[in-house]
């Protein structure tokens, strides 16, 4: 899964890679967590960048279910089942988006070591996403999104077996604008990223705390493994 990521590249710089029409400014974020606002690029029609909640809320949920732990928002959608799951299949057909990022975080749980995973060329990248609109009885709306994940490549799988599916800028038009009748033709775009494209660097456990949100999180830091207990028998 992908449970934390960062976006420090300004929107105007993102526009040079994947174009969108509106002009808006977002502060840099180094530790974006579920339920927080995230930037998405979408066709609505016309292409825009907007803030939506990270964690997709199914449109059929009743008001009392929104925020219920039993029906918690889904931050990830598996590429392998996205055309089957009721929570995701309509959004995949009709409401796809790009979620820009400068790096995402995964944890080697065996040693408690977090890693920042980013492009080798240190350029921003675009995670495949879907978005949805939940409408309350009073007409209020919540826009939300999920990151589409796929199997990790061989380089990253020792850290975690899943990673975000990446959409190359050259594929952005197809991903955002393909009609719903042709959505399934986009599934081949959701494979693992090339092994040589991404690098993983160990970082501090500070990233575990949502309140920690600064560029020092990207500094290389190897956590010391706890000493092995002596076997007396």
C-alpha positions in Angstrom: 0.0 0.0 0.0 0.9 3.7 -0.1 0.1 5.4 3.2 2.3 8.5 3.2 3.8 10.7 0.5 5.2 14.2 -0.2 4.7 17.0 -2.7 7.1 19.9 -2.5 7.1 20.9 -6.2 5.0 24.1 -6.8 1.9 23.8 -9.1 3.5 26.1 -11.6 6.4 23.7 -12.0 4.0 20.7 -12.3 2.2 22.6 -15.1 5.3 22.5 -17.2 5.1 18.7 -17.1 1.3 18.0 -17.3 -0.7 21.0 -18.3 -3.8 22.3 -16.4 -5.8 25.5 -16.8 -6.3 27.0 -13.4 -3.7 28.8 -11.3 -3.4 28.0 -7.6 -0.7 27.8 -5.0 -0.2 25.0 -2.5 2.4 25.0 0.3 5.1 22.2 0.2 4.1 19.1 2.1 6.6 16.5 3.2 4.4 14.1 5.2 0.9 13.9 3.6 -1.3 11.4 5.5 -4.7 9.8 4.9 -7.8 12.0 5.3 -5.7 15.1 4.6 -6.2 17.3 1.4 -4.1 16.2 -1.6 -3.5 17.7 -5.0 -5.1 15.9 -8.0 -5.0 16.7 -11.7 -8.3 15.8 -13.4 -10.5 16.5 -16.4 -13.8 17.9 -15.3 -14.1 18.8 -18.4 -11.2 21.0 -19.0 -8.1 20.1 -16.9 -7.6 21.4 -13.4 -5.5 20.9 -10.3 -7.6 20.7 -7.1 -7.5 19.7 -3.5 -9.6 16.6 -2.5 -9.6 14.4 0.6 -7.2 11.4 0.5 -9.4 8.4 1.2 -12.2 7.6 -1.2 -15.7 7.8 0.2 -18.2 5.5 -1.6 -21.1 7.7 -3.0 -23.8 5.4 -1.6 -22.7 5.7 2.1 -25.3 7.2 4.4 -24.3 10.3 6.3 -24.0 8.4 9.6 -21.5 6.0 7.9 -19.2 8.8 6.7 -16.4 8.8 9.3 -17.4 5.5 10.8 -14.3 3.2 11.3 -16.2 0.3 9.8 -16.7 2.3 6.5 -13.4 4.2 6.6 -12.2 5.9 3.5 -10.1 3.8 1.1 -6.7 5.3 0.5 -5.6 2.7 -2.0 -7.3 0.8 -4.8 -5.6 -2.4 -6.2 -5.0 -2.3 -9.9 -5.8 -6.0 -10.2 -9.4 -5.6 -8.9 -10.2 -2.0 -9.8 -12.8 -3.0 -12.5 -14.5 -5.3 -10.0 -14.7 -3.6 -6.6 -18.0 -1.7 -6.2 -16.2 1.2 -4.4 -13.8 1.7 -7.3 -15.1 0.5 -10.6 -17.4 3.5 -11.5 -14.7 6.0 -10.5 -12.2 4.1 -12.6 -14.5 4.4 -15.6 -15.5 8.0 -15.2 -13.3 9.9 -12.7 -9.6 9.1 -13.1 -6.9 11.6 -11.9 -3.2 12.1 -11.5 -1.8 12.5 -8.0 1.6 14.4 -8.2 4.3 13.5 -5.8 8.0 14.0 -5.1 8.3 10.8 -3.1 6.4 8.2 -1.1 7.2 6.4 2.1 7.3 2.7 2.9 8.5 0.8 6.0 10.6 -2.3 6.3 8.6 -3.6 9.2 11.2 -6.3 10.1 13.6 -3.7 11.4 11.3 -0.7 11.7 13.2 1.3 9.1 11.2 3.9 7.0 12.3 4.7 3.5 11.7 7.6 1.1 11.2 6.3 -2.4 11.7 8.8 -5.2 12.8 9.1 -8.8 16.5 8.7 -9.5 16.4 11.9 -11.5 14.6 13.6 -8.5 11.8 14.8 -10.8 8.2 14.8 -9.6 6.0 11.9 -10.8 2.3 11.2 -11.2 0.6 8.4 -9.3 -2.5 6.9 -10.9 -5.6 7.8 -9.0 -9.4 7.8 -9.0 -11.7 10.4 -7.4 -15.3 10.4 -6.3 -18.1 12.7 -5.1 -20.2 12.0 -2.0 -23.3 14.1 -1.6 -25.2 14.5 1.6 -28.9 14.9 2.1 -28.4 18.6 2.6 -26.6 19.0 -0.7 -23.1 19.2 0.9 -20.3 17.4 -1.0 -17.1 15.7 -0.2 -14.6 15.1 -3.0 -12.2 12.3 -2.3 -9.6 10.1 -4.0 -7.6 6.9 -3.8 -4.1 6.0 -5.1 -4.0 3.0 -7.4 -1.4 0.4 -6.4 0.3 -2.4 -8.2 2.9 -5.1 -7.4 6.3 -3.5 -6.5 9.2 -4.1 -8.8 12.1 -6.3 -7.8 14.2 -3.4 -6.5 11.5 -2.1 -4.1 9.7 -5.4 -3.2 12.2 -6.2 -0.3 10.8 -3.1 1.4 7.1 -3.6 0.5 5.3 -5.8 -1.9 3.1 -2.9 -3.3 3.8 0.5 -4.8 1.8 3.2 -6.6 1.1 2.7 -10.2 2.8 5.5 -12.2 1.4 7.4 -15.2 4.0 8.9 -17.4 3.4 12.5 -18.6 3.1 11.2 -22.2 0.2 9.0 -21.0 -1.6 11.7 -19.1 -4.1 12.6 -21.9 -5.2 9.0 -22.3 -5.4 8.4 -18.6 -7.5 11.5 -17.9 -9.7 11.7 -21.0 -10.4 8.2 -22.2 -14.2 7.7 -22.4 -15.6 5.2 -19.9 -16.3 2.7 -22.7 -12.5 2.5 -23.2 -11.4 2.5 -19.6 -10.3 -1.1 -19.5 -7.9 -0.4 -22.3 -5.9 1.7 -19.7 -5.2 -1.3 -17.4 -1.8 -2.0 -19.1 -0.7 1.4 -17.9 -1.0 0.2 -14.3 2.1 -2.1 -14.1 5.2 -1.8 -11.9 7.6 1.1 -12.6 10.9 0.3 -14.2 13.5 -0.9 -11.6 16.0 1.8 -12.7 13.5 4.7 -12.3 13.2 4.8 -8.5 15.6 4.8 -5.6 14.9 4.1 -1.9 16.8 6.0 0.9 16.4 5.2 4.6 15.1 8.1 6.7 14.3 8.9 10.3 11.4 7.5 12.2 10.2 11.1 12.6 8.1 10.4 9.5 5.9 8.1 11.6 4.4 11.1 13.3 1.9 13.0 11.1 2.8 16.3 12.8 6.4 16.1 11.5 6.3 17.8 8.1 9.5 19.4 7.0 12.3 18.9 4.4 14.6 17.3 7.0 12.5 14.2 6.7 14.3 13.5 3.5 17.8 13.4 5.1 19.3 9.9 5.0 19.1 8.2 8.4 19.7 4.6 9.3 17.8 3.5 12.4 19.9 1.3 14.7 18.6 -2.2 15.1 17.8 -3.2 18.7 20.5 -5.4 20.2 19.9 -9.1 20.1 19.0 -10.8 23.3 21.5 -13.4 24.5 20.2 -16.9 24.5 21.0 -18.4 27.9 19.9 -21.9 27.0 
